[in-house]
Structure formats: C-alpha cells, structure tokens
Amino acid sequence: MAGENSMTKLEQAQAAAWDAIRETQEEIKKLSKENREFRKSLEDSNKRTGKFDRKFGELWELMVVPNIKEKFNELGFYFDSVARDLEFDKPGSNGRTLAEVDILLENGDYAIVVEVKDSFKKKYLTEHLDRMKKLKTLPRFANKKLYGAIAAGFVKGESKQQAFEHGFYVVNRPDSMNVNIEPFPKGYKPRAW
C-alpha cells in the first residue's frame, strides 16, 4: 500500500508537472503572438513617423525654395536655375545613386548644394561633406565652383559654428516668410569644392 501511495503521489506530481509545462507553453505562445503584434505595430508606427519626417522635410524645402535664388543672387552668384529633389547616379553603375540633393542652385560657373532639415545636427553636416566630395567627381560639376549650404528651421549655435568651420552657408528662416543667409563670422569664408 505504501508503494501504491508513493506511486500515486509520483503520478500526481508528474501530471502536475506536465500541466505546468503545457500552461507555460501556452503562455509562451501567447507572449510570442503579442510580441509579433507589438513589433508589427512598432514597424507601422515607424513607417508613419518616417512619412511624417519626410513630409516635414518637404515642407521646409517648399518654404526655402521661393526666395533662396534671390538671396544667393544678392551675394553675387546670379543663378539661373533652382531644382529640388535630385538624384545623381554614380557613373558606370547602372543607375546606382551616388548622391541625393534637396536643392540645387546652378549657373555656368557655380553651383550650391543645399541640404534641408527641420533641425540641423552634426551627423547631417558629416553627410553633407561626404555628398559634396561625391558630387565634385561628376562631370556636371567638374568645371564649376561647388559650394554647400545647410537650411534648417533650427540651427543651434554649435551646429552653425561647425557649418561655418567647414565653409557651408547657413540658411535659416527668421520669423518672416523669407529666408536669411547668415553672414560668415570673421575668420571664416565659403569653401568651394
């Protein structure tokens, strides 16, 4: 009887353990499903945020474009064309993009590549420096002086200083509906690539 009793207790313990394992497996399945749903929701949210960021960037471009040619022409450039949202392909790469440009001002002698952001950060400055180097390798810009500019609604003092140090024009939007090209501080000048 003691053997039967211990066997029954062992069987009960095993049954309880299997029940616990099945419950745990069900919980894992439930958590996995919730995790997949959460990741999907997060991906959807990121897509919406990315679209919003792009739309906000487009809005800044549309605010900058109408007056930027006039402002740079006041500095003596006399640009005859302004284009936005351009892609330049790497030569011999079957359409592989070398660089994207938000705004390009151009005439026979000069070109200015304007990077537009809602708020300008150091990483954008690094990307713009790289873009300028790449664009200068293209035949279109080989015989032109190529300048860079950053345009943003918010350019903090440190970012503005770094832009000037690299020879970039800084374009901002004061409270009016016009753009303003910041004057270079003493000791700094525009860099031509």
trRosetta pair geometry for C-beta under 8 A, 3 or more apart (Angstrom, degrees):
i j d omega theta_ij theta_ji phi_ij phi_ji
1 4 5.6 -49 -146 35 36 110
1 5 6.1 40 152 -22 66 105
2 5 5.5 -53 -147 36 32 115
2 6 6.3 27 155 -15 66 104
3 6 6.0 -55 -145 39 29 104
3 7 6.2 30 153 -20 64 108
4 7 5.5 -56 -147 38 32 113
4 8 6.2 33 154 -21 66 105
5 8 5.8 -53 -148 34 29 111
5 9 6.5 28 152 -16 63 105
6 9 5.5 -51 -147 38 36 113
6 10 6.2 39 151 -21 66 104
7 10 5.5 -51 -145 37 33 112
7 11 6.2 33 154 -18 65 106
8 11 5.6 -51 -144 38 31 112
8 12 6.2 33 153 -20 63 106
9 12 5.6 -53 -146 37 30 113
9 13 6.2 33 153 -21 64 105
10 13 5.6 -53 -146 36 30 111
10 14 6.3 30 153 -18 64 105
11 14 5.7 -53 -146 38 31 111
11 15 6.2 32 153 -20 64 107
12 15 5.6 -53 -145 37 30 112
12 16 6.2 31 154 -20 64 106
13 16 5.7 -53 -147 37 30 111
13 17 6.3 33 151 -21 64 105
14 17 5.6 -52 -147 35 32 113
14 18 6.4 31 154 -17 65 104
15 18 5.8 -53 -147 37 31 109
15 19 6.3 35 151 -21 63 105
16 19 5.5 -51 -149 35 32 115
16 20 6.4 34 151 -20 64 104
17 20 5.6 -54 -150 36 32 112
17 21 6.4 34 150 -20 65 104
18 21 5.5 -50 -145 35 34 113
18 22 6.3 35 154 -18 66 103
19 22 5.8 -54 -149 37 30 110
19 23 6.3 30 152 -18 65 106
20 23 5.7 -53 -146 37 31 112
20 24 6.2 33 153 -20 64 106
21 24 5.6 -55 -147 37 30 112
21 25 6.3 33 152 -20 64 104
22 25 5.6 -51 -147 35 32 113
22 26 6.4 33 153 -19 64 104
23 26 5.7 -54 -150 36 32 112
23 27 6.4 33 150 -19 65 105
24 27 5.6 -53 -148 36 33 113
24 28 6.3 36 152 -21 65 104
25 28 5.6 -51 -147 35 32 113
25 29 6.4 35 152 -19 64 103
26 29 5.6 -51 -149 35 33 113
26 30 6.3 33 151 -19 65 106
27 30 5.5 -54 -146 38 32 112
27 31 6.1 30 155 -16 67 107
28 31 5.8 -54 -142 40 29 109
28 32 6.1 34 155 -23 64 107
29 32 5.7 -54 -147 35 28 113
29 33 6.4 28 154 -19 63 105
30 33 5.8 -55 -152 35 29 111
30 34 6.4 27 151 -16 64 107
31 34 5.6 -54 -145 40 33 111
31 35 6.1 38 153 -24 66 106
32 35 5.5 -52 -146 35 29 114
32 36 6.5 31 153 -19 63 103
33 36 5.8 -52 -150 34 31 111
33 37 6.4 30 152 -16 64 106
34 37 5.6 -55 -148 39 32 112
34 38 6.2 35 152 -22 66 106
35 38 5.6 -52 -145 36 30 113
35 39 6.3 30 155 -18 64 104
36 39 5.8 -53 -147 37 30 110
36 40 6.3 31 153 -19 64 107
37 40 5.7 -54 -148 37 31 113
37 41 6.3 32 153 -19 64 107
38 41 5.6 -55 -148 37 30 112
38 42 6.2 32 152 -20 65 107
39 42 5.5 -54 -146 38 31 113
39 43 6.3 34 154 -20 65 104
40 43 5.7 -51 -147 35 30 112
40 44 6.4 31 152 -18 63 105
41 44 5.7 -53 -148 36 31 112
41 45 6.3 33 152 -20 64 106
42 45 5.6 -53 -147 36 31 113
42 46 6.3 33 153 -20 64 104
43 46 5.7 -53 -148 36 31 112
43 47 6.5 34 152 -21 64 103
44 47 5.7 -53 -151 33 32 113
44 48 6.5 30 151 -17 65 104
45 48 5.7 -55 -150 37 33 110
45 49 6.2 32 152 -18 67 106
46 49 5.6 -52 -143 39 32 111
46 50 6.1 36 155 -21 65 105
47 50 5.7 -52 -147 36 29 113
47 51 6.4 31 153 -19 63 104
48 51 5.7 -54 -151 35 32 112
48 52 6.4 34 150 -21 65 104
49 52 5.5 -53 -149 35 34 113
49 53 6.3 36 152 -20 66 103
50 53 5.6 -50 -146 35 32 112
50 54 6.4 31 154 -17 65 104
51 54 5.7 -54 -148 38 32 110
51 55 6.2 31 152 -19 65 107
52 55 5.7 -56 -147 38 31 110
52 56 6.2 31 153 -20 66 106
53 56 5.7 -54 -147 36 30 111
53 57 6.4 32 152 -19 64 105
53 118 7.9 -120 -151 4 71 130
54 57 5.5 -53 -150 36 33 114
54 58 6.4 36 151 -20 65 104
55 58 5.5 -50 -148 35 34 114
55 59 6.4 41 149 -24 64 101
56 59 5.5 -47 -151 30 34 117
56 60 6.8 36 149 -18 63 100
56 118 5.2 -10 140 -62 116 139
57 60 5.7 -52 -153 34 35 111
57 61 6.5 37 149 -20 65 103
57 102 7.7 -108 169 -122 108 126
57 116 6.3 125 -168 108 83 98
57 117 6.7 -32 -117 -121 97 42
57 118 6.4 -99 -83 -33 60 91
58 61 5.4 -51 -150 34 36 115
58 62 6.3 34 153 -18 67 105
59 62 5.8 -55 -149 37 31 110
59 63 6.4 29 152 -19 64 107
60 63 5.6 -58 -149 37 33 111
60 64 6.2 26 155 -17 68 110
60 116 5.0 170 111 168 113 114
60 117 7.1 -17 89 111 166 10
60 118 5.6 -153 -48 -85 141 64
60 151 7.0 158 156 120 110 102
60 152 7.3 -7 -165 -129 147 42
60 153 6.2 -109 -113 -36 117 100
61 64 5.9 -63 -146 39 29 106
61 65 6.0 36 160 -34 68 108
61 84 5.6 114 176 -155 127 140
61 85 7.5 61 180 -46 165 90
61 102 5.7 -138 -102 179 118 104
61 103 6.4 174 -144 -54 94 106
61 116 4.9 142 -80 79 76 166
62 65 6.1 -40 -134 22 28 116
62 66 7.9 32 172 -22 54 95
63 66 7.7 -60 -172 18 25 101
63 173 6.3 -3 137 -93 126 151
63 177 7.7 -118 -156 -159 93 71
63 179 7.9 131 133 -67 79 96
64 67 7.5 -100 -173 52 38 81
64 68 5.4 37 159 -51 82 123
64 103 6.6 -106 105 -42 123 158
64 114 7.2 -165 140 146 144 147
64 116 5.9 -150 17 -111 153 129
64 151 4.9 59 -120 163 153 153
64 171 6.5 81 -143 131 120 135
64 173 7.3 -107 -84 -63 78 111
64 179 5.5 68 -138 -81 68 136
65 68 6.0 -56 -130 13 24 116
65 82 6.3 142 -157 146 87 134
65 84 6.0 -53 -93 -53 133 136
65 103 6.3 -162 -93 -114 84 128
67 70 5.4 -60 -163 44 60 115
67 71 5.8 59 143 -26 85 107
67 178 5.2 -168 -167 -148 177 72
67 179 4.8 173 86 18 114 97
68 71 5.6 -57 -146 37 34 111
68 72 6.3 24 160 -11 69 106
68 82 6.7 129 76 -128 106 141
68 103 6.6 34 79 159 166 153
68 105 6.7 -134 125 -63 109 129
68 114 6.9 -37 -167 -55 154 168
68 151 7.5 -49 -102 -89 131 149
68 171 6.7 12 -120 -145 104 155
68 179 5.6 12 -82 45 70 159
69 72 6.2 -61 -148 42 28 102
69 73 6.0 31 153 -22 65 111
69 79 5.2 -118 -144 74 91 119
69 82 4.8 -101 -62 -49 118 131
69 105 6.0 167 -102 -123 75 118
70 73 5.6 -57 -144 37 27 114
70 74 6.6 37 152 -27 62 100
71 74 5.7 -46 -156 24 32 115
71 75 7.4 26 146 -13 59 101
71 171 7.5 114 101 -125 152 111
71 178 8.0 137 -68 172 121 96
71 179 5.6 -92 -25 87 157 104
71 180 7.5 -165 -135 -122 144 20
71 181 5.2 148 157 -19 121 112
72 75 5.5 -54 -160 34 44 112
72 77 4.7 -22 148 33 96 139
72 79 6.0 33 93 -6 123 123
72 105 5.8 86 57 139 161 171
72 112 6.2 -139 -130 16 155 157
72 169 8.0 26 -102 -171 100 175
72 181 7.0 115 -78 -61 62 152
73 76 7.6 126 -174 -17 37 7
73 77 5.7 -94 -95 61 42 81
73 78 5.4 78 -134 -88 90 38
73 79 6.1 -111 -70 24 91 77
75 181 6.9 -59 -46 86 133 159
77 105 7.1 52 132 133 148 130
77 107 6.9 162 160 9 83 129
77 110 5.5 -105 -149 80 99 150
77 112 7.2 -30 -138 -23 162 123
78 107 6.1 42 101 -68 74 166
79 82 6.7 77 130 -61 133 81
79 105 4.3 -47 -125 177 163 102
79 106 6.2 88 -148 51 102 21
79 107 5.0 -140 -123 -38 47 101
79 110 7.3 -91 -85 85 85 105
79 112 7.6 -77 -77 20 139 106
80 106 7.5 -53 55 95 71 62
80 107 5.1 98 8 -106 89 89
81 104 8.0 0 113 108 95 87
81 105 7.2 161 89 -153 55 46
81 106 5.1 -21 67 61 102 90
81 107 7.3 157 21 -76 80 54
82 103 6.7 -13 -169 -169 93 97
82 104 7.3 161 -153 83 45 50
82 105 5.4 -13 -101 -100 78 73
82 106 7.9 164 -83 18 35 72
83 86 5.7 60 120 -53 118 121
83 103 7.4 159 84 -154 43 50
83 104 5.0 -11 59 57 91 99
83 106 7.6 -6 10 10 103 116
84 102 6.3 -17 -151 162 84 51
84 103 5.1 -20 -102 -98 83 67
84 104 7.5 -179 -82 17 34 71
85 100 7.8 -21 -155 -173 50 99
85 101 7.7 164 -133 85 7 61
85 102 6.9 6 -70 -141 49 40
86 100 7.1 161 87 -158 51 54
86 101 4.4 -7 60 57 100 104
86 104 5.7 -13 13 -6 144 131
87 97 5.1 -63 -170 -124 112 113
87 99 7.6 173 -152 92 51 42
87 100 5.3 -23 -102 -104 72 76
87 101 7.7 -171 -78 19 27 75
88 97 7.2 94 70 -157 44 70
88 98 5.1 -54 104 59 89 105
88 99 5.0 3 51 58 109 84
88 100 7.7 -168 18 -82 73 29
88 101 6.9 49 -15 -12 106 110
88 134 7.9 151 86 127 126 106
88 135 6.4 94 50 -112 164 83
88 138 6.0 -66 179 -75 136 157
88 140 7.7 -123 -130 34 126 140
89 93 6.4 -161 172 59 91 105
89 95 5.5 -70 -127 -136 135 33
89 96 6.5 106 -156 65 83 41
89 97 6.1 -70 -104 -102 55 40
89 98 6.0 87 164 -5 16 95
90 93 3.9 37 83 2 104 144
90 96 5.0 -24 34 85 114 95
90 97 7.1 65 -14 125 87 12
90 98 3.9 131 -68 -69 73 99
91 98 8.0 15 -7 -52 58 140
91 138 7.2 157 -36 -119 108 72
91 139 7.8 84 -73 -10 138 100
93 96 3.7 -77 140 35 126 109
93 98 7.6 140 26 -59 148 89
97 100 6.5 12 176 -55 133 85
98 134 5.2 179 162 166 101 123
98 135 7.6 142 119 -80 118 53
98 137 7.9 -129 -174 68 147 114
98 138 7.2 157 83 -65 158 114
99 131 4.7 119 -145 -146 127 84
99 134 4.8 151 -49 95 124 131
99 135 5.4 -76 51 -63 159 88
100 131 7.8 -71 55 -126 51 127
101 104 5.0 41 137 -53 143 105
101 113 5.4 -95 -133 -145 115 99
101 114 7.8 80 -178 50 89 54
101 131 7.4 142 -86 175 75 132
101 135 7.5 69 -70 -92 122 139
102 114 5.8 -86 78 99 102 76
102 115 5.6 110 13 -132 125 35
102 116 4.3 -161 153 16 158 97
102 151 7.8 -138 100 45 141 113
103 113 7.7 143 81 -163 57 40
103 114 3.9 -16 66 60 106 116
103 116 6.3 73 -7 -32 108 117
103 151 7.3 16 27 15 136 142
104 111 6.4 -13 -169 -169 93 105
104 112 7.4 161 -154 79 46 51
104 113 5.9 -11 -105 -106 77 63
104 114 7.3 -157 -71 20 31 81
105 110 7.9 -6 111 116 92 96
105 111 6.7 161 85 -156 56 52
105 112 4.5 5 52 49 106 98
105 114 7.1 57 -8 -18 97 113
106 110 7.3 -167 -141 99 44 56
106 111 4.5 2 -106 -109 83 89
106 112 7.8 -152 -67 25 52 59
106 144 7.7 -19 -145 -153 90 163
107 110 5.7 25 48 50 93 78
107 111 7.7 -168 29 -73 51 58
108 144 7.7 -161 150 -101 33 104
109 144 6.1 139 167 -132 26 78
109 145 6.5 9 153 19 78 95
110 144 5.9 150 -108 -174 15 100
110 145 5.1 -25 -109 65 76 92
110 146 7.7 159 -161 -85 57 30
110 147 6.8 2 -169 2 104 108
111 141 6.0 -87 36 -116 145 100
111 144 5.1 57 -3 134 100 145
111 145 7.6 173 28 85 63 48
111 146 5.2 -13 67 -114 98 72
111 147 7.2 180 91 29 48 69
112 146 7.8 153 -91 -165 32 51
112 147 4.6 -24 -106 75 80 99
112 148 7.1 157 -159 -98 69 13
112 149 5.5 29 174 -7 113 116
112 169 7.1 -6 -154 23 130 136
113 128 7.7 169 111 -160 112 93
113 131 6.7 -155 140 124 149 116
113 132 6.4 -174 53 -95 139 78
113 135 6.3 145 -60 26 153 172
113 146 6.8 18 -10 -176 107 98
113 147 7.4 -179 21 90 68 47
113 148 5.4 -26 65 -112 91 68
113 149 7.2 173 84 27 43 73
114 148 7.8 146 -87 -167 36 52
114 149 4.5 -22 -106 74 78 105
114 150 7.4 149 -158 -104 65 15
114 151 5.3 24 -179 -9 113 117
114 171 6.7 -8 -141 20 121 143
115 124 6.3 168 139 170 140 106
115 127 7.6 134 -132 95 155 100
115 128 4.6 -100 -16 -98 152 121
115 131 7.3 129 -71 46 121 155
115 148 7.4 7 -4 -170 101 99
115 149 7.3 -178 24 91 66 53
115 150 5.3 -24 66 -114 95 68
115 151 7.1 175 83 26 44 73
116 150 8.0 152 -88 -167 31 53
116 151 4.7 -22 -105 73 76 105
116 152 7.1 158 -159 -77 50 56
117 120 5.0 126 68 -85 128 65
117 121 7.6 -110 145 10 161 75
117 124 5.5 -43 -42 -130 154 166
117 150 7.2 -21 21 -169 103 98
117 151 7.6 149 26 83 57 56
117 152 4.8 -13 73 -101 80 106
118 152 6.5 56 133 -153 11 84
118 153 5.3 -13 -164 23 58 117
118 154 7.1 20 145 23 61 96
119 152 6.0 95 -123 -176 16 126
119 153 6.7 -47 -71 62 59 89
119 154 4.4 -11 -115 66 82 111
119 155 7.9 174 -156 -74 50 41
120 124 5.6 -114 -152 65 71 140
120 125 7.3 75 173 -51 104 89
120 150 5.4 74 -120 163 146 134
120 152 4.0 -133 -33 -27 101 163
120 154 7.1 -164 15 91 73 60
120 155 4.7 10 36 -108 127 80
120 156 7.6 -150 70 17 85 72
120 159 4.9 152 106 156 102 147
120 163 7.5 4 148 -56 149 132
121 124 5.3 101 59 3 69 101
121 125 7.6 -126 106 -5 42 88
121 159 6.6 -91 -119 -103 21 135
122 125 5.4 -52 -157 29 41 117
122 126 6.7 41 150 -18 70 101
122 159 6.4 -129 -64 -108 62 87
122 162 6.4 6 -114 87 85 171
123 126 5.6 -50 -152 34 38 113
123 127 6.4 39 150 -18 66 105
124 127 5.5 -52 -147 39 36 113
124 128 6.2 37 152 -22 67 106
124 150 7.1 105 122 -130 117 125
125 128 5.7 -55 -147 35 29 110
125 129 6.5 35 152 -21 63 102
125 150 7.1 -40 -94 -69 76 147
125 159 6.9 -166 -44 -155 129 85
125 162 5.7 -3 -140 122 173 120
125 163 6.1 -127 -114 -83 119 73
125 166 6.6 149 -177 12 110 155
125 168 7.5 -133 -136 2 91 155
126 129 5.8 -50 -151 31 32 113
126 130 6.6 31 152 -16 63 105
127 130 5.7 -57 -154 37 33 113
127 131 6.3 37 148 -24 66 106
128 131 5.3 -48 -145 33 36 116
128 132 6.4 41 154 -24 65 100
128 148 5.8 123 158 -170 112 137
128 150 6.5 -93 -56 -79 173 98
128 168 7.0 45 120 -99 140 144
129 132 5.8 -52 -152 30 30 112
129 133 6.8 29 152 -17 62 104
129 148 7.7 -86 -89 -22 46 177
129 166 6.1 -90 -87 -163 112 144
130 133 5.9 -55 -154 35 33 111
130 134 6.4 30 152 -17 66 108
131 134 5.8 -59 -150 38 31 110
131 135 6.2 28 156 -19 68 109
131 148 7.9 121 82 -115 102 125
132 135 5.9 -56 -144 37 28 109
132 136 6.5 32 157 -25 63 105
132 146 6.5 158 -158 128 88 119
132 148 5.0 -61 -83 -63 132 129
132 193 5.1 177 165 -46 106 157
133 136 6.0 -55 -152 28 28 113
133 137 7.4 31 150 -24 58 101
133 193 7.0 -140 -87 -146 43 139
134 137 6.0 -56 -167 22 37 112
134 138 7.8 40 143 -27 63 97
135 138 5.8 -45 -166 13 48 116
135 141 5.5 52 148 11 85 161
135 146 6.3 175 106 -164 113 154
135 193 7.6 86 77 94 94 149
136 141 5.6 -101 -118 110 40 127
136 142 7.7 102 179 -95 58 44
136 146 5.5 -148 -89 39 88 151
136 193 4.5 -112 -75 141 136 118
138 141 5.3 65 70 22 91 96
138 142 7.1 -127 99 -41 44 81
139 142 5.2 -28 -143 -12 38 124
140 144 7.9 -24 138 11 59 128
141 144 5.1 -82 -151 50 58 109
141 146 5.0 32 -171 -69 126 130
141 193 7.9 14 153 95 129 107
145 192 4.1 -39 -164 -151 101 129
145 193 7.7 129 -169 53 52 49
146 192 6.5 115 54 -166 45 67
146 193 4.2 -42 75 61 104 99
147 167 7.7 -116 -144 141 81 100
147 168 8.0 135 172 -127 79 49
147 169 6.7 50 152 -12 119 110
147 190 5.5 -6 -135 176 125 122
147 191 7.1 142 -129 78 73 52
147 192 5.9 -45 -74 -102 79 63
147 193 7.4 174 -79 10 28 83
148 166 7.7 -35 72 123 133 107
148 167 7.2 86 47 101 99 83
148 168 4.6 -53 101 -112 98 89
148 169 7.2 -175 103 22 47 77
148 191 7.3 -7 28 69 98 96
148 193 7.5 58 -28 -17 99 119
149 168 5.8 145 -110 -176 29 85
149 169 3.8 -25 -108 67 96 102
149 170 7.1 -170 -159 -71 77 18
149 171 5.5 45 167 -13 121 110
149 181 7.8 -57 -139 -126 132 102
150 155 6.9 121 111 -104 118 132
150 163 5.3 -99 21 -124 130 140
150 168 5.5 44 -8 151 93 139
150 169 7.5 -178 25 87 56 57
150 170 5.8 -11 63 -116 91 63
150 171 6.9 -168 93 30 42 78
151 171 3.9 -23 -101 77 87 113
151 172 7.2 178 -151 -79 60 34
151 179 7.1 -31 -138 -141 119 130
152 155 4.8 121 66 -59 118 88
152 171 7.8 121 13 80 50 69
152 172 6.5 -25 70 -107 60 78
153 172 7.2 96 -141 -154 19 80
153 173 5.8 -31 -116 40 64 114
155 159 5.3 -129 -167 92 74 115
155 160 4.8 97 140 -69 111 93
155 163 7.3 -32 -165 -1 132 146
155 170 5.8 175 130 -164 171 118
155 172 5.7 -114 15 -83 116 118
156 159 4.9 85 57 14 79 105
156 160 6.8 -146 93 -9 35 91
157 160 5.6 -57 -143 37 27 112
157 161 6.2 29 157 -21 64 106
158 161 5.7 -52 -149 34 30 113
158 162 6.5 29 153 -17 64 105
159 162 5.7 -54 -148 37 33 111
159 163 6.4 37 151 -22 65 104
160 163 5.6 -52 -151 33 32 114
160 164 6.6 30 152 -16 64 104
160 170 5.4 44 -139 -121 86 163
160 182 6.8 -19 -158 80 120 175
161 164 5.8 -56 -152 37 31 110
161 165 6.4 36 150 -24 65 106
161 185 8.0 -4 -119 7 73 144
162 165 5.4 -50 -147 32 34 117
162 166 6.6 22 157 -9 65 106
163 166 6.1 -66 -154 43 30 102
163 168 4.2 -79 -175 68 86 118
163 169 7.9 -48 154 84 116 17
163 170 5.1 105 103 -75 145 104
164 167 7.5 48 -175 -73 34 19
164 168 7.0 -93 -72 57 27 70
164 170 6.8 -44 -59 -23 83 120
164 182 8.0 -84 -73 105 111 124
164 184 5.9 143 -142 -140 107 77
164 185 5.9 46 179 20 161 98
164 188 4.5 28 167 167 103 165
165 188 6.8 -82 -84 -116 36 126
166 191 6.6 -82 151 11 52 144
167 188 7.4 -164 -93 -176 52 91
167 189 6.8 -3 -124 95 89 53
167 190 5.4 83 -175 -171 86 32
167 191 2.3 69 125 -10 166 103
167 192 7.9 -104 161 -15 141 36
168 190 7.8 44 -128 -132 8 71
168 191 7.4 -26 -49 32 46 103
169 181 5.8 -29 -176 -154 116 107
169 182 7.5 155 -175 50 64 78
169 190 6.2 3 -57 -107 86 110
170 181 7.2 129 76 -160 50 56
170 182 4.1 -9 76 32 106 125
171 179 5.4 0 -175 -179 105 120
171 180 7.1 153 -156 76 57 43
171 181 5.5 -29 -98 -98 76 67
171 182 7.5 -142 -79 0 25 81
172 179 7.2 152 80 -158 26 72
172 180 5.5 -25 67 62 75 95
172 182 6.6 49 6 -44 105 104
173 176 7.8 -135 -178 69 74 57
173 178 7.5 163 -140 86 73 35
173 179 5.9 -53 -91 -107 71 61
173 180 7.1 148 -107 15 21 87
174 178 7.3 -4 47 70 94 82
174 180 5.2 50 -17 -13 103 138
184 188 4.5 -138 -180 95 106 95
184 189 5.8 103 137 -101 168 34
184 190 6.8 -124 -59 -42 142 67
185 188 5.2 54 61 23 75 118
